[in-house]
Amino acid sequence: MSARGERCATPVLSTIGSVFQPASAPDYIPEIQLQQLQLSRLRAVVERAWERVPLFRSRLDARGIVPEDIRTLGDVTLLPFTVKTDLRDTYPFGLFASPMRDVVRLHASSGTTGKPIVVAYTSADLEVWSQVMERAFATCGLHRSDIIQNAYGYGLFTGGLGAHYGAERLGATVIPISGGNTDRQIMILRDFGVTAICCTPSYFLHMVDRAADLGVDLRELPLRAGVFGAEPWTETMRTRIEAMAGIRAFDIYGLSEIIGPGVAVECECQGGLHIFEDHFYPEIINPETGEPMPPGEEGELVLTTLSKQAMPVIRYRTRDITALLPGSCPCGRTLRRMKRISRRSDDMLIVRGVNVFPSQIESVLLAMADTMPHYQIILTREHGLDQMEVQVEVTARMFSDTVGALEKLNDQLADAMERVLQVRTRITLVEPHTIPRSEGKSHRVIDRRSL
Ligand code: DLL
């Protein structure tokens, strides 16, 4: 057990929700009962996807499998994986298992090229989502008396609305401020007596820095908790945030393809993230071979949605590297825990909470005359905020052109990048043959963000 785990000796039973069934009750479900529930939900979701999603059906047919072959939870390994490119190849609605009249919300996240991936929710799906988010907040010790500043972005990104409805369901007071405008964030934190904040950990660090510049000491405010996720962060970063802001900082994990935020979250013990296993079935595989990893070992997280209607996703390869932790948690929850995500097995970068693939940058360069697809991405962190610079080689003809022409190209590229990546990028145009060539894998990314 970690030192953090030892801090929490008594079960934290939430008293929110109905008197008869606290919202957190499923977190304490006995293991056998949980497995029975998972199996019946797994069978139903496989049946639904088989009946309604042609890609899934053709893959099961190719393996000679029918939904009735799923007799135990272990049989999940008979099923084919789903990968991000499946969402791209069936863009926009090809994996939906509900007719559009039953779909009440769409969200989107970055794909590997220009087009985003699209995810759908029925009203029952939204209900599940706000339930798991309510449970997530309760797991972090929040309750109806909290005033929650929600600085995750509202819009196609799942962070804003996902956290919003969960916090409302909890009965807390929600401030739907969305991301950005840091000075206003700090003013509201102080003036509204905010007790909890949700945003990416790097954005919160930026807020901490800015608050210091403005002479605001966050430790003197009622702020007591932060629910941080959407990007990898470390124990060092947690220690720093907790000390500088005088709060407890909790890690929350999720991804659009599965639901959004609310797949897993830390409890008071901060010794791993409890997975809401009654809705999301986890496996850990070897990212190279696709084979299951021995219990407790690190590998790629694979998730199956157990209750999603509009877009059931079977054995989704998240590319996130983690391990399922052995043993039980002192908090009393029976839900298994995963280690914080340490890294990804693909080249996806997360810049200010936005997912960025180098292939998206390449597609912009290839569409633009006068640039070459030779580029390098340099990531730094200034005042807690991620900065992305893309160094791009231009053609020899372009390089000998006027300064004005180069500036124009620079602006065009920065605009095109922002349109595709949803994040502002500093462009540096360089002479042909300046970017180091590699004989093997190209080293396109230099990540100088520390912490
Ligand atoms: O980032 C959902 C989310 C919103 C999670 C707010 C938590 C809080 P996507 O934009 O689809 O969804 O990005 C999903 O972000 O596969 C991970 O690589 C990464 N990620 C999300 N949470 C964490 C975390 C949202 N706590 C991708 N630690 C995932 C590390 C995270 N990485």
Boltz pocket constraint, residues with backbone or C-beta under 6 A from the ligand:
constraints:
  - pocket:
      binder: B
      contacts: [[A, 109], [A, 152], [A, 158], [A, 159], [A, 228], [A, 229], [A, 230], [A, 231], [A, 232], [A, 233], [A, 251], [A, 252], [A, 253], [A, 254], [A, 255], [A, 256], [A, 257], [A, 260], [A, 261], [A, 262], [A, 318], [A, 320], [A, 340], [A, 341], [A, 344], [A, 350], [A, 353], [A, 355]]
      max_distance: 6.0
